[in-house]
Amino acid sequence: METTTIQVDTQIRDTLRSFGRKGDTYNDILTKLIEKARYVDFMEESYKVLDTEESWTSLDAL
């Protein structure tokens, strides 16, 4: 895997470090944060769909 360097403020670096566990690399931490962000986005979109539907049929009615 090719790596790169990303410059961030020391405060951001320290915050990233606080999300990790012993032995985690910054790559591990960022990967977990990205997965969580994608999950949150998915759930927000799902709730928007649920809120916009005018009528739902329950599974019992089917």
N, CA, C, O and CB atoms as a CASP TS submission, in Angstrom:
PFRMAT TS
TARGET T0000
AUTHOR 0000-0000-0000
METHOD Language model
MODEL 1
PARENT N/A
ATOM      1  N   MET     1       0.850  -1.176   0.000  1.00  0.00           N
ATOM      2  CA  MET     1       0.000   0.000   0.000  1.00  0.00           C
ATOM      3  C   MET     1       0.894   1.237   0.000  1.00  0.00           C
ATOM      4  O   MET     1       1.859   1.318   0.760  1.00  0.00           O
ATOM      5  CB  MET     1      -0.966  -0.001   1.225  1.00  0.00           C
ATOM      6  N   GLU     2       0.571   2.170  -0.836  1.00  0.00           N
ATOM      7  CA  GLU     2       1.302   3.424  -0.882  1.00  0.00           C
ATOM      8  C   GLU     2       0.782   4.348   0.208  1.00  0.00           C
ATOM      9  O   GLU     2      -0.423   4.403   0.452  1.00  0.00           O
ATOM     10  CB  GLU     2       1.176   4.087  -2.272  1.00  0.00           C
ATOM     11  N   THR     3       1.669   5.067   0.858  1.00  0.00           N
ATOM     12  CA  THR     3       1.248   5.975   1.925  1.00  0.00           C
ATOM     13  C   THR     3       1.531   7.412   1.516  1.00  0.00           C
ATOM     14  O   THR     3       2.286   7.680   0.581  1.00  0.00           O
ATOM     15  CB  THR     3       1.967   5.639   3.255  1.00  0.00           C
ATOM     16  N   THR     4       0.902   8.323   2.243  1.00  0.00           N
ATOM     17  CA  THR     4       1.068   9.745   1.995  1.00  0.00           C
ATOM     18  C   THR     4       1.122  10.461   3.336  1.00  0.00           C
ATOM     19  O   THR     4       0.829   9.869   4.375  1.00  0.00           O
ATOM     20  CB  THR     4      -0.082  10.304   1.105  1.00  0.00           C
ATOM     21  N   THR     5       1.486  11.696   3.311  1.00  0.00           N
ATOM     22  CA  THR     5       1.532  12.504   4.522  1.00  0.00           C
ATOM     23  C   THR     5       0.471  13.589   4.411  1.00  0.00           C
ATOM     24  O   THR     5       0.366  14.278   3.396  1.00  0.00           O
ATOM     25  CB  THR     5       2.949  13.122   4.740  1.00  0.00           C
ATOM     26  N   ILE     6      -0.308  13.725   5.469  1.00  0.00           N
ATOM     27  CA  ILE     6      -1.337  14.758   5.535  1.00  0.00           C
ATOM     28  C   ILE     6      -1.001  15.647   6.720  1.00  0.00           C
ATOM     29  O   ILE     6      -0.855  15.160   7.840  1.00  0.00           O
ATOM     30  CB  ILE     6      -2.783  14.141   5.668  1.00  0.00           C
ATOM     31  N   GLN     7      -0.877  16.934   6.484  1.00  0.00           N
ATOM     32  CA  GLN     7      -0.562  17.851   7.566  1.00  0.00           C
ATOM     33  C   GLN     7      -1.845  18.283   8.263  1.00  0.00           C
ATOM     34  O   GLN     7      -2.801  18.726   7.626  1.00  0.00           O
ATOM     35  CB  GLN     7       0.211  19.075   7.040  1.00  0.00           C
ATOM     36  N   VAL     8      -1.845  18.143   9.585  1.00  0.00           N
ATOM     37  CA  VAL     8      -2.975  18.588  10.410  1.00  0.00           C
ATOM     38  C   VAL     8      -2.415  19.318  11.623  1.00  0.00           C
ATOM     39  O   VAL     8      -1.257  19.134  11.997  1.00  0.00           O
ATOM     40  CB  VAL     8      -3.883  17.378  10.850  1.00  0.00           C
ATOM     41  N   ASP     9      -3.253  20.146  12.226  1.00  0.00           N
ATOM     42  CA  ASP     9      -2.857  20.818  13.466  1.00  0.00           C
ATOM     43  C   ASP     9      -2.622  19.777  14.553  1.00  0.00           C
ATOM     44  O   ASP     9      -3.168  18.675  14.501  1.00  0.00           O
ATOM     45  CB  ASP     9      -3.935  21.844  13.914  1.00  0.00           C
ATOM     46  N   THR    10      -1.814  20.134  15.524  1.00  0.00           N
ATOM     47  CA  THR    10      -1.534  19.196  16.612  1.00  0.00           C
ATOM     48  C   THR    10      -2.800  18.870  17.401  1.00  0.00           C
ATOM     49  O   THR    10      -2.937  17.765  17.926  1.00  0.00           O
ATOM     50  CB  THR    10      -0.465  19.771  17.550  1.00  0.00           C
ATOM     51  N   GLN    11      -3.722  19.825  17.486  1.00  0.00           N
ATOM     52  CA  GLN    11      -4.980  19.563  18.205  1.00  0.00           C
ATOM     53  C   GLN    11      -5.787  18.472  17.489  1.00  0.00           C
ATOM     54  O   GLN    11      -6.358  17.597  18.139  1.00  0.00           O
ATOM     55  CB  GLN    11      -5.824  20.866  18.325  1.00  0.00           C
ATOM     56  N   ILE    12      -5.835  18.524  16.158  1.00  0.00           N
ATOM     57  CA  ILE    12      -6.539  17.490  15.390  1.00  0.00           C
ATOM     58  C   ILE    12      -5.832  16.154  15.565  1.00  0.00           C
ATOM     59  O   ILE    12      -6.485  15.129  15.761  1.00  0.00           O
ATOM     60  CB  ILE    12      -6.617  17.870  13.885  1.00  0.00           C
ATOM     61  N   ARG    13      -4.506  16.156  15.498  1.00  0.00           N
ATOM     62  CA  ARG    13      -3.741  14.922  15.700  1.00  0.00           C
ATOM     63  C   ARG    13      -4.072  14.301  17.058  1.00  0.00           C
ATOM     64  O   ARG    13      -4.298  13.095  17.156  1.00  0.00           O
ATOM     65  CB  ARG    13      -2.225  15.202  15.596  1.00  0.00           C
ATOM     66  N   ASP    14      -4.099  15.137  18.108  1.00  0.00           N
ATOM     67  CA  ASP    14      -4.384  14.631  19.442  1.00  0.00           C
ATOM     68  C   ASP    14      -5.818  14.115  19.551  1.00  0.00           C
ATOM     69  O   ASP    14      -6.078  13.122  20.231  1.00  0.00           O
ATOM     70  CB  ASP    14      -4.140  15.719  20.479  1.00  0.00           C
ATOM     71  N   THR    15      -6.738  14.790  18.883  1.00  0.00           N
ATOM     72  CA  THR    15      -8.135  14.330  18.879  1.00  0.00           C
ATOM     73  C   THR    15      -8.245  12.990  18.163  1.00  0.00           C
ATOM     74  O   THR    15      -8.928  12.084  18.640  1.00  0.00           O
ATOM     75  CB  THR    15      -9.058  15.376  18.203  1.00  0.00           C
ATOM     76  N   LEU    16      -7.580  12.863  17.028  1.00  0.00           N
ATOM     77  CA  LEU    16      -7.570  11.580  16.313  1.00  0.00           C
ATOM     78  C   LEU    16      -7.021  10.480  17.211  1.00  0.00           C
ATOM     79  O   LEU    16      -7.586   9.389  17.288  1.00  0.00           O
ATOM     80  CB  LEU    16      -6.732  11.679  15.018  1.00  0.00           C
ATOM     81  N   ARG    17      -5.929  10.771  17.881  1.00  0.00           N
ATOM     82  CA  ARG    17      -5.303   9.791  18.769  1.00  0.00           C
ATOM     83  C   ARG    17      -6.291   9.334  19.846  1.00  0.00           C
ATOM     84  O   ARG    17      -6.290   8.165  20.234  1.00  0.00           O
ATOM     85  CB  ARG    17      -4.034  10.387  19.422  1.00  0.00           C
ATOM     86  N   SER    18      -7.132  10.254  20.328  1.00  0.00           N
ATOM     87  CA  SER    18      -8.086   9.908  21.391  1.00  0.00           C
ATOM     88  C   SER    18      -9.162   8.933  20.912  1.00  0.00           C
ATOM     89  O   SER    18      -9.790   8.264  21.732  1.00  0.00           O
ATOM     90  CB  SER    18      -8.747  11.173  21.929  1.00  0.00           C
ATOM     91  N   PHE    19      -9.384   8.844  19.605  1.00  0.00           N
ATOM     92  CA  PHE    19     -10.366   7.913  19.060  1.00  0.00           C
ATOM     93  C   PHE    19      -9.798   6.502  18.918  1.00  0.00           C
ATOM     94  O   PHE    19     -10.548   5.539  18.752  1.00  0.00           O
ATOM     95  CB  PHE    19     -10.860   8.410  17.710  1.00  0.00           C
ATOM     96  N   GLY    20      -8.492   6.385  18.984  1.00  0.00           N
ATOM     97  CA  GLY    20      -7.864   5.093  18.759  1.00  0.00           C
ATOM     98  C   GLY    20      -7.685   4.293  20.031  1.00  0.00           C
ATOM     99  O   GLY    20      -7.917   4.764  21.144  1.00  0.00           O
ATOM    100  N   ARG    21      -7.266   3.075  19.814  1.00  0.00           N
ATOM    101  CA  ARG    21      -6.913   2.175  20.914  1.00  0.00           C
ATOM    102  C   ARG    21      -5.432   1.863  20.799  1.00  0.00           C
ATOM    103  O   ARG    21      -4.800   2.144  19.781  1.00  0.00           O
ATOM    104  CB  ARG    21      -7.774   0.858  20.887  1.00  0.00           C
ATOM    105  N   LYS    22      -4.897   1.288  21.842  1.00  0.00           N
ATOM    106  CA  LYS    22      -3.478   0.958  21.833  1.00  0.00           C
ATOM    107  C   LYS    22      -3.156   0.089  20.615  1.00  0.00           C
ATOM    108  O   LYS    22      -3.806  -0.928  20.374  1.00  0.00           O
ATOM    109  CB  LYS    22      -3.076   0.235  23.144  1.00  0.00           C
ATOM    110  N   GLY    23      -2.163   0.497  19.870  1.00  0.00           N
ATOM    111  CA  GLY    23      -1.753  -0.254  18.690  1.00  0.00           C
ATOM    112  C   GLY    23      -2.400   0.207  17.391  1.00  0.00           C
ATOM    113  O   GLY    23      -1.966  -0.190  16.310  1.00  0.00           O
ATOM    114  N   ASP    24      -3.434   1.042  17.485  1.00  0.00           N
ATOM    115  CA  ASP    24      -4.080   1.555  16.264  1.00  0.00           C
ATOM    116  C   ASP    24      -3.157   2.557  15.572  1.00  0.00           C
ATOM    117  O   ASP    24      -2.493   3.366  16.219  1.00  0.00           O
ATOM    118  CB  ASP    24      -5.451   2.222  16.598  1.00  0.00           C
ATOM    119  N   THR    25      -3.133   2.483  14.273  1.00  0.00           N
ATOM    120  CA  THR    25      -2.438   3.495  13.485  1.00  0.00           C
ATOM    121  C   THR    25      -3.440   4.603  13.153  1.00  0.00           C
ATOM    122  O   THR    25      -4.646   4.434  13.331  1.00  0.00           O
ATOM    123  CB  THR    25      -1.815   2.877  12.179  1.00  0.00           C
ATOM    124  N   TYR    26      -2.931   5.726  12.673  1.00  0.00           N
ATOM    125  CA  TYR    26      -3.847   6.787  12.239  1.00  0.00           C
ATOM    126  C   TYR    26      -4.714   6.280  11.087  1.00  0.00           C
ATOM    127  O   TYR    26      -5.872   6.676  10.962  1.00  0.00           O
ATOM    128  CB  TYR    26      -3.058   8.060  11.809  1.00  0.00           C
ATOM    129  N   ASN    27      -4.167   5.423  10.264  1.00  0.00           N
ATOM    130  CA  ASN    27      -4.947   4.831   9.177  1.00  0.00           C
ATOM    131  C   ASN    27      -6.120   4.023   9.736  1.00  0.00           C
ATOM    132  O   ASN    27      -7.236   4.119   9.227  1.00  0.00           O
ATOM    133  CB  ASN    27      -4.050   3.934   8.295  1.00  0.00           C
ATOM    134  N   ASP    28      -5.870   3.226  10.785  1.00  0.00           N
ATOM    135  CA  ASP    28      -6.937   2.454  11.433  1.00  0.00           C
ATOM    136  C   ASP    28      -8.022   3.377  11.976  1.00  0.00           C
ATOM    137  O   ASP    28      -9.215   3.144  11.779  1.00  0.00           O
ATOM    138  CB  ASP    28      -6.364   1.588  12.570  1.00  0.00           C
ATOM    139  N   ILE    29      -7.580   4.435  12.667  1.00  0.00           N
ATOM    140  CA  ILE    29      -8.529   5.371  13.279  1.00  0.00           C
ATOM    141  C   ILE    29      -9.372   6.063  12.214  1.00  0.00           C
ATOM    142  O   ILE    29     -10.592   6.152  12.346  1.00  0.00           O
ATOM    143  CB  ILE    29      -7.786   6.417  14.127  1.00  0.00           C
ATOM    144  N   LEU    30      -8.728   6.551  11.166  1.00  0.00           N
ATOM    145  CA  LEU    30      -9.467   7.239  10.101  1.00  0.00           C
ATOM    146  C   LEU    30     -10.419   6.293   9.387  1.00  0.00           C
ATOM    147  O   LEU    30     -11.526   6.690   9.023  1.00  0.00           O
ATOM    148  CB  LEU    30      -8.499   7.859   9.093  1.00  0.00           C
ATOM    149  N   THR    31     -10.008   5.057   9.181  1.00  0.00           N
ATOM    150  CA  THR    31     -10.885   4.074   8.544  1.00  0.00           C
ATOM    151  C   THR    31     -12.146   3.858   9.382  1.00  0.00           C
ATOM    152  O   THR    31     -13.251   3.827   8.839  1.00  0.00           O
ATOM    153  CB  THR    31     -10.142   2.736   8.340  1.00  0.00           C
ATOM    154  N   LYS    32     -11.991   3.708  10.697  1.00  0.00           N
ATOM    155  CA  LYS    32     -13.146   3.518  11.583  1.00  0.00           C
ATOM    156  C   LYS    32     -14.057   4.741  11.560  1.00  0.00           C
ATOM    157  O   LYS    32     -15.279   4.603  11.514  1.00  0.00           O
ATOM    158  CB  LYS    32     -12.682   3.235  13.024  1.00  0.00           C
ATOM    159  N   LEU    33     -13.467   5.940  11.591  1.00  0.00           N
ATOM    160  CA  LEU    33     -14.276   7.162  11.566  1.00  0.00           C
ATOM    161  C   LEU    33     -15.045   7.312  10.258  1.00  0.00           C
ATOM    162  O   LEU    33     -16.197   7.746  10.257  1.00  0.00           O
ATOM    163  CB  LEU    33     -13.390   8.380  11.781  1.00  0.00           C
ATOM    164  N   ILE    34     -14.414   6.957   9.157  1.00  0.00           N
ATOM    165  CA  ILE    34     -15.094   7.024   7.857  1.00  0.00           C
ATOM    166  C   ILE    34     -16.245   6.037   7.808  1.00  0.00           C
ATOM    167  O   ILE    34     -17.325   6.372   7.319  1.00  0.00           O
ATOM    168  CB  ILE    34     -14.108   6.743   6.709  1.00  0.00           C
ATOM    169  N   GLU    35     -16.032   4.817   8.309  1.00  0.00           N
ATOM    170  CA  GLU    35     -17.112   3.823   8.331  1.00  0.00           C
ATOM    171  C   GLU    35     -18.284   4.317   9.171  1.00  0.00           C
ATOM    172  O   GLU    35     -19.441   4.160   8.780  1.00  0.00           O
ATOM    173  CB  GLU    35     -16.599   2.479   8.881  1.00  0.00           C
ATOM    174  N   LYS    36     -17.988   4.911  10.318  1.00  0.00           N
ATOM    175  CA  LYS    36     -19.064   5.431  11.174  1.00  0.00           C
ATOM    176  C   LYS    36     -19.802   6.582  10.505  1.00  0.00           C
ATOM    177  O   LYS    36     -21.026   6.675  10.594  1.00  0.00           O
ATOM    178  CB  LYS    36     -18.500   5.890  12.520  1.00  0.00           C
ATOM    179  N   ALA    37     -19.062   7.457   9.838  1.00  0.00           N
ATOM    180  CA  ALA    37     -19.695   8.587   9.148  1.00  0.00           C
ATOM    181  C   ALA    37     -20.608   8.088   8.036  1.00  0.00           C
ATOM    182  O   ALA    37     -21.704   8.617   7.850  1.00  0.00           O
ATOM    183  CB  ALA    37     -18.628   9.542   8.573  1.00  0.00           C
ATOM    184  N   ARG    38     -20.169   7.082   7.301  1.00  0.00           N
ATOM    185  CA  ARG    38     -21.012   6.517   6.240  1.00  0.00           C
ATOM    186  C   ARG    38     -22.264   5.888   6.820  1.00  0.00           C
ATOM    187  O   ARG    38     -23.343   6.015   6.241  1.00  0.00           O
ATOM    188  CB  ARG    38     -20.235   5.477   5.425  1.00  0.00           C
ATOM    189  N   TYR    39     -22.137   5.204   7.965  1.00  0.00           N
ATOM    190  CA  TYR    39     -23.286   4.590   8.618  1.00  0.00           C
ATOM    191  C   TYR    39     -24.283   5.664   9.062  1.00  0.00           C
ATOM    192  O   TYR    39     -25.489   5.525   8.857  1.00  0.00           O
ATOM    193  CB  TYR    39     -22.831   3.743   9.824  1.00  0.00           C
ATOM    194  N   VAL    40     -23.772   6.728   9.670  1.00  0.00           N
ATOM    195  CA  VAL    40     -24.643   7.819  10.116  1.00  0.00           C
ATOM    196  C   VAL    40     -25.360   8.436   8.925  1.00  0.00           C
ATOM    197  O   VAL    40     -26.562   8.689   8.997  1.00  0.00           O
ATOM    198  CB  VAL    40     -23.832   8.896  10.871  1.00  0.00           C
ATOM    199  N   ASP    41     -24.650   8.684   7.836  1.00  0.00           N
ATOM    200  CA  ASP    41     -25.284   9.225   6.625  1.00  0.00           C
ATOM    201  C   ASP    41     -26.381   8.299   6.119  1.00  0.00           C
ATOM    202  O   ASP    41     -27.465   8.758   5.758  1.00  0.00           O
ATOM    203  CB  ASP    41     -24.238   9.446   5.523  1.00  0.00           C
ATOM    204  N   PHE    42     -26.104   6.993   6.090  1.00  0.00           N
ATOM    205  CA  PHE    42     -27.094   6.014   5.644  1.00  0.00           C
ATOM    206  C   PHE    42     -28.338   6.059   6.530  1.00  0.00           C
ATOM    207  O   PHE    42     -29.464   6.061   6.032  1.00  0.00           O
ATOM    208  CB  PHE    42     -26.489   4.600   5.647  1.00  0.00           C
ATOM    209  N   MET    43     -28.126   6.095   7.850  1.00  0.00           N
ATOM    210  CA  MET    43     -29.273   6.112   8.759  1.00  0.00           C
ATOM    211  C   MET    43     -30.071   7.402   8.616  1.00  0.00           C
ATOM    212  O   MET    43     -31.301   7.368   8.651  1.00  0.00           O
ATOM    213  CB  MET    43     -28.809   5.943  10.206  1.00  0.00           C
ATOM    214  N   GLU    44     -29.404   8.523   8.458  1.00  0.00           N
ATOM    215  CA  GLU    44     -30.122   9.788   8.273  1.00  0.00           C
ATOM    216  C   GLU    44     -30.971   9.753   7.012  1.00  0.00           C
ATOM    217  O   GLU    44     -32.116  10.205   7.022  1.00  0.00           O
ATOM    218  CB  GLU    44     -29.137  10.961   8.209  1.00  0.00           C
ATOM    219  N   GLU    45     -30.422   9.223   5.930  1.00  0.00           N
ATOM    220  CA  GLU    45     -31.183   9.106   4.681  1.00  0.00           C
ATOM    221  C   GLU    45     -32.363   8.151   4.855  1.00  0.00           C
ATOM    222  O   GLU    45     -33.450   8.400   4.333  1.00  0.00           O
ATOM    223  CB  GLU    45     -30.270   8.620   3.535  1.00  0.00           C
ATOM    224  N   SER    46     -32.148   7.066   5.584  1.00  0.00           N
ATOM    225  CA  SER    46     -33.228   6.102   5.821  1.00  0.00           C
ATOM    226  C   SER    46     -34.374   6.743   6.592  1.00  0.00           C
ATOM    227  O   SER    46     -35.543   6.539   6.263  1.00  0.00           O
ATOM    228  CB  SER    46     -32.700   4.880   6.586  1.00  0.00           C
ATOM    229  N   TYR    47     -34.037   7.519   7.620  1.00  0.00           N
ATOM    230  CA  TYR    47     -35.080   8.180   8.407  1.00  0.00           C
ATOM    231  C   TYR    47     -35.812   9.236   7.580  1.00  0.00           C
ATOM    232  O   TYR    47     -37.011   9.443   7.766  1.00  0.00           O
ATOM    233  CB  TYR    47     -34.475   8.822   9.661  1.00  0.00           C
ATOM    234  N   LYS    48     -35.106   9.903   6.671  1.00  0.00           N
ATOM    235  CA  LYS    48     -35.770  10.861   5.795  1.00  0.00           C
ATOM    236  C   LYS    48     -36.819  10.160   4.939  1.00  0.00           C
ATOM    237  O   LYS    48     -37.919  10.680   4.753  1.00  0.00           O
ATOM    238  CB  LYS    48     -34.744  11.579   4.904  1.00  0.00           C
ATOM    239  N   VAL    49     -36.482   8.982   4.417  1.00  0.00           N
ATOM    240  CA  VAL    49     -37.426   8.221   3.608  1.00  0.00           C
ATOM    241  C   VAL    49     -38.627   7.829   4.451  1.00  0.00           C
ATOM    242  O   VAL    49     -39.769   7.955   4.010  1.00  0.00           O
ATOM    243  CB  VAL    49     -36.755   6.971   3.010  1.00  0.00           C
ATOM    244  N   LEU    50     -38.372   7.355   5.658  1.00  0.00           N
ATOM    245  CA  LEU    50     -39.473   6.955   6.541  1.00  0.00           C
ATOM    246  C   LEU    50     -40.381   8.135   6.861  1.00  0.00           C
ATOM    247  O   LEU    50     -41.601   7.983   6.935  1.00  0.00           O
ATOM    248  CB  LEU    50     -38.926   6.352   7.839  1.00  0.00           C
ATOM    249  N   ASP    51     -39.790   9.303   7.048  1.00  0.00           N
ATOM    250  CA  ASP    51     -40.577  10.489   7.397  1.00  0.00           C
ATOM    251  C   ASP    51     -41.374  11.036   6.223  1.00  0.00           C
ATOM    252  O   ASP    51     -42.387  11.704   6.427  1.00  0.00           O
ATOM    253  CB  ASP    51     -39.670  11.568   7.931  1.00  0.00           C
ATOM    254  N   THR    52     -40.939  10.766   5.000  1.00  0.00           N
ATOM    255  CA  THR    52     -41.623  11.348   3.850  1.00  0.00           C
ATOM    256  C   THR    52     -42.726  10.463   3.282  1.00  0.00           C
ATOM    257  O   THR    52     -43.579  10.945   2.537  1.00  0.00           O
ATOM    258  CB  THR    52     -40.630  11.645   2.778  1.00  0.00           C
ATOM    259  N   GLU    53     -42.722   9.211   3.612  1.00  0.00           N
ATOM    260  CA  GLU    53     -43.770   8.320   3.101  1.00  0.00           C
ATOM    261  C   GLU    53     -45.096   8.668   3.767  1.00  0.00           C
ATOM    262  O   GLU    53     -45.173   8.817   4.986  1.00  0.00           O
ATOM    263  CB  GLU    53     -43.407   6.825   3.350  1.00  0.00           C
ATOM    264  N   GLU    54     -46.134   8.794   2.951  1.00  0.00           N
ATOM    265  CA  GLU    54     -47.424   9.214   3.490  1.00  0.00           C
ATOM    266  C   GLU    54     -48.198   8.066   4.131  1.00  0.00           C
ATOM    267  O   GLU    54     -48.867   8.250   5.148  1.00  0.00           O
ATOM    268  CB  GLU    54     -48.257   9.834   2.397  1.00  0.00           C
ATOM    269  N   SER    55     -48.104   6.913   3.547  1.00  0.00           N
ATOM    270  CA  SER    55     -48.830   5.798   4.151  1.00  0.00           C
ATOM    271  C   SER    55     -47.990   4.534   4.023  1.00  0.00           C
ATOM    272  O   SER    55     -47.409   4.237   2.979  1.00  0.00           O
ATOM    273  CB  SER    55     -50.225   5.606   3.482  1.00  0.00           C
ATOM    274  N   TRP    56     -47.955   3.834   5.091  1.00  0.00           N
ATOM    275  CA  TRP    56     -47.217   2.579   5.153  1.00  0.00           C
ATOM    276  C   TRP    56     -48.189   1.465   5.482  1.00  0.00           C
ATOM    277  O   TRP    56     -49.155   1.685   6.212  1.00  0.00           O
ATOM    278  CB  TRP    56     -46.072   2.646   6.201  1.00  0.00           C
ATOM    279  N   THR    57     -47.956   0.293   4.965  1.00  0.00           N
ATOM    280  CA  THR    57     -48.746  -0.866   5.306  1.00  0.00           C
ATOM    281  C   THR    57     -47.936  -1.734   6.229  1.00  0.00           C
ATOM    282  O   THR    57     -46.785  -2.063   5.940  1.00  0.00           O
ATOM    283  CB  THR    57     -49.182  -1.641   4.054  1.00  0.00           C
ATOM    284  N   SER    58     -48.536  -2.108   7.345  1.00  0.00           N
ATOM    285  CA  SER    58     -47.808  -2.924   8.308  1.00  0.00           C
ATOM    286  C   SER    58     -47.625  -4.332   7.742  1.00  0.00           C
ATOM    287  O   SER    58     -48.375  -4.770   6.871  1.00  0.00           O
ATOM    288  CB  SER    58     -48.553  -2.969   9.671  1.00  0.00           C
ATOM    289  N   LEU    59     -46.628  -5.016   8.249  1.00  0.00           N
ATOM    290  CA  LEU    59     -46.387  -6.400   7.814  1.00  0.00           C
ATOM    291  C   LEU    59     -47.570  -7.288   8.183  1.00  0.00           C
ATOM    292  O   LEU    59     -47.887  -8.231   7.459  1.00  0.00           O
ATOM    293  CB  LEU    59     -45.088  -6.954   8.447  1.00  0.00           C
ATOM    294  N   ASP    60     -48.221  -6.995   9.297  1.00  0.00           N
ATOM    295  CA  ASP    60     -49.384  -7.775   9.699  1.00  0.00           C
ATOM    296  C   ASP    60     -50.520  -7.658   8.688  1.00  0.00           C
ATOM    297  O   ASP    60     -51.255  -8.618   8.454  1.00  0.00           O
ATOM    298  CB  ASP    60     -49.863  -7.329  11.069  1.00  0.00           C
ATOM    299  N   ALA    61     -50.657  -6.467   8.088  1.00  0.00           N
ATOM    300  CA  ALA    61     -51.726  -6.237   7.115  1.00  0.00           C
ATOM    301  C   ALA    61     -51.452  -6.948   5.798  1.00  0.00           C
ATOM    302  O   ALA    61     -52.375  -7.257   5.045  1.00  0.00           O
ATOM    303  CB  ALA    61     -51.901  -4.746   6.867  1.00  0.00           C
ATOM    304  N   LEU    62     -50.176  -7.206   5.525  1.00  0.00           N
ATOM    305  CA  LEU    62     -49.851  -7.875   4.281  1.00  0.00           C
ATOM    306  C   LEU    62     -50.227  -9.334   4.377  1.00  0.00           C
ATOM    307  O   LEU    62     -50.034 -10.085   3.421  1.00  0.00           O
ATOM    308  CB  LEU    62     -48.369  -7.721   3.944  1.00  0.00           C
TER
END
